Amino acid sequence: MAAYHRPDTLQGALDVLAERPVTIAAGCTDLFPATQARTLTGPVLDITGIPGLRGISRDESGIRIGATTSWTDVIRADLPPAFDMLKQAAREVGSVQIQNSGTVTGNICNASPAADGMPCLMALDAQVELASATGTRTLPLSHFVNGPRQTALEPGELVTAITIPEAATRGTSRFLKLGARKYLVISIAMVAVRLDIEGGTVRDAALAVGACSAVATRLTRLEATLAGQSASGLSQHITDAAVAAALSPIDDIRADGPYRAHAAAELLRRAIDDLTQPAKAAA
């Protein structure tokens, strides 16, 4: 029988990781479907017994989401409106049972191009905190996920938290996605938009698109275009051509590249309108 480790301290987990390669388990909502066997092969490190890895906290530097924090934890947390998009994404991650078990960190470690959490976290300037027996380091989320099913996680390392800088907690936000049906579906395109508007003018904008490229993408050129613009009619600055140029969209069984680019642009326009024309969105 393969060894099963469930330490109750972070140091205990890092000691196991330093000894040998292991499969790290938390929510397991992606881990079990990825294997064709009845059980996981090789040693397993279950990190759900480490209390310090679960929960959401805030201090002067920003917000910290522990590695075993579930999607349901996010939905229930008291977070500023900038996190509304992450809550909206959380409600569309599988079924309620999946939301109860699945973790936000597991979503990014799985590194699926269609991971719902990725565009939201990217629009929040998320950083990934990693620990090993030799120390800790922090990477921008855009540098942590570097390809389909590929991360910058090195042997002996464990993701301990996702952190959001205080500056990115400002503004309001919206998440939208397109799929063949409403729930339990792999997206064709998804977008996350965060706007910081003051006095009717856009002070800061963050736009991210997922499920259209090999990895989720921040549209930094379009963000720069929106900054300083009037919030009225803001969505007119989002053109299909500009979005397509930023994405290099992929073709697969769900949709081709040109359709994905158009869908992403339309979702971005709708999300911006929802944030800048709340009365229209309510209607």
N, C-alpha and C positions, 0 to 999 in steps of 0.2 A: 504494500500500500504506500502511495506517495505521502511524503511528510506534509503535515498541515500545521501551520503556525498562526496563532492568533494572539499576538502580544498586546499588552495593555499600556505600553508606553512607546513613544516615538523612537527612543533609543533602542528599545528591544527590536522594533521593526528594522531599523538601520543595521543592527548587528546581524540579523538574518540576511539582509540584502548583501552585506559585505562578505558573507561566507560563500554564497552560491547564487546562480541565477534562479529566480522564482517567478511564478505567475502571481501578480498582485490582484487581489479580489476585494471589491467593495460592494457596489450594488448588483453586479453580475448580470445585468440586463443585456449587455452585449457580449460578455465573456462566454456564457454558456451557449448561446446560439452560434458562436463562432467555431465551436468544436463539433465534430461529427461523432465523438465518443460519448459514452454514457456518463463518464466522469472526466474531470480535468486530469491531464497527464502531468507528471513532474510535481515538485514541491509547490505548495500554495502558501502565499502570505496574505492572510485576511487582516485588513487594517481597520475593520469596523469596531474593534474592541479598544481603540485608542480615543478616549473622550475628547482630547484636545484637537482632534482633526475634524470634529463636526460642529457646525454652527457658523453664524454670521455676526461679526463684530465691527465696531466703528471707533476710530480715534481721529486725532488731528491729521493724520496722514491719508486717511481714506477708509475704505471698506474692505474687509477680509472675509473671504468665503472659504471655509475649511474644506479639506480634500474629500471628506465623506459627507458633506452637506447634500441633502437630497433636493430634488426639484420641488417637492412639497414644502420643504423648509423655506425655499426661496419664495414660493407663493404666499406663505403665511408670514413672512418677515415684514417688519416695518421699514420700508426702504423709500428713498426719495423718488419723485416722478421720473428721474433719469433711468431708473431700473424698471419702469413699467414694461419696456420691451422684453426684458429678461423674464418677467413674470408671465407675459403673454406667450412667450416661447415655451415656458415651463408647462403651461396648460395644454400645449399641443404635443408634448413629448409622450407618445404612446397613450396608454390607458392610465387611469388613476393608480392602479397597482404599480405600473412602471414608474410613475412620478414619485410614489412612496419609496421605492427601492433605488432607482437610478440616481446617480450623483452627477452634479455639474462637472466636476473634474473628470469623471469617467467619460463624459461626453466629448471632452477635448482630447483626452488620452487615446480614445478610440480613433480619432483623426479621420472621421468620415467626411467627405466633401459636403455631405448634406446634414451635418450635425447642427441641430437647431440652436444650440447655445453659442456657436462660434461667431456669427455676425453680431449678435447682441454684445458679447463680451469684447469683441474688437472695437465696437463703437463706444465702449466704456474704457478704452485704453488699457485693457486688462494686462496684468503681468502674472507670470507663473513662478511660484516659489518652489524650488527644488532642494531637497536635502539628501545628504549621503553621510557616510561615516567620517568623511574628511572635511565636511563643511556644507555651507548652503550657497546657492546662487539664485539669481532672479533673471528671467528672460521675458521680453515682450511676447504676448501670445502669438503674434505674427511670426516670431522667430522660433517658437516652440513647436508649432505644427508646420512642418515643412514639406508635406506632400500627402497624398492619399494613404492613410494607415501608417504615416511616418511622423515621428516626433524627434525632438532633440534630447530626449531622455537618455542618459548614459547608464551603463551597467552600474548597479549599486545605488541608483538614485530613485527617489520617491517624490512625487508631487505632494506638497503639504498644504498648499493653499493657492487660491486665485486672489489677487489683490487689485483693487480699483483705486486710482489716485483721487484725492479730494476734488481736484479740478474737473474731473470727469463725472462727478455726481451732480452737476448743475444741468438745468434744462428739463425738457420733457422728451418722451420717446415713444416709439411705435415699432412693433414687429408685425410683418405680414409675410405669408408664404402662399405659394401656389402648388397644388398637387392634384392628383386625379380624383381625390375625395377630401373631405374635411379632416378626418382623423386617421391615425394608424397608416400613414402613407409617407413614402420617401419623396421629398419635395422636388419639384422641377426648378423652382427659384424661391429664394427667401431674402428679405431685406430687413435691416434694422436701421432706424434713423433716430438720432438724438439732436435736438435743436435747443440752443440757449438763446432766447430772444429777449431783448431789453428795449423798451420804448418803441416797439414795432420794428426793430432792426435786428437782424441775425448777428449775434456776437460770436457764436461758434456753432459749427455744424459737424456732425460725424455721420457718415454713410457707410454701410457695409453690406455686402451681398454674399450669400452662401448658395451652395448647390449648383452654381453656374460654372465654376472653375475647379481646378484640382484642389485648391484651398480657398477658404473664404477670403474676401478681398475688401480692403478699405479703399474708397474712391476719393483719394486725397485731392486730386485736381478739381473734382466737382465740389468738394468741401470748400476749397479756397474760393471757388466761384460764388458760392452761396454766402460766405462771410461778408458782412457789411451791406447785404441786400435787404430791401424791405421784405417783411414777412408776407405782405400781400402779393399774391401771384407768384410766390416763390417757386412753385413746382414747374413753372414754364422754363426754368433754367435746366431742367433735367431732360436731355434729348436722348433718343435711342442711340444715335451715333456716338455720343460721348460715353455712354454706359458700355456699349460694345467695345470701344477702344480700351476702356479700363479693365475689362474682364477677360478677354480672349476666351469666350464661352465654349464649353465642351459639347460634344455630341454623344448621346447614349440612347438607350432604348426608350427613355421617357420623353426626350425632346432633343431637337437639334440646336446647334449654337445660335443661329439667328433668332429662333423663337425664344430661347432663353434670354438673350439680350433684350428683346422687346418686352418680355414678361418682367424682367428685373427693372427696366426703366419705368414701366407702368406701375409696378408695385411701389417704387420709390416716390413717384408722383402722388400716388394715393396716400402713402404714409405721411408725406409732407403736408398734403391737404388736410389730413386728419388732425395734424398738430397745429396748423395755422388757421384752419377753418372749423373749429370744434362744433359750431352750431350746425354746419352742413353735415359733419360726420354723424352727429346725433340724429339728424333727420333720416 
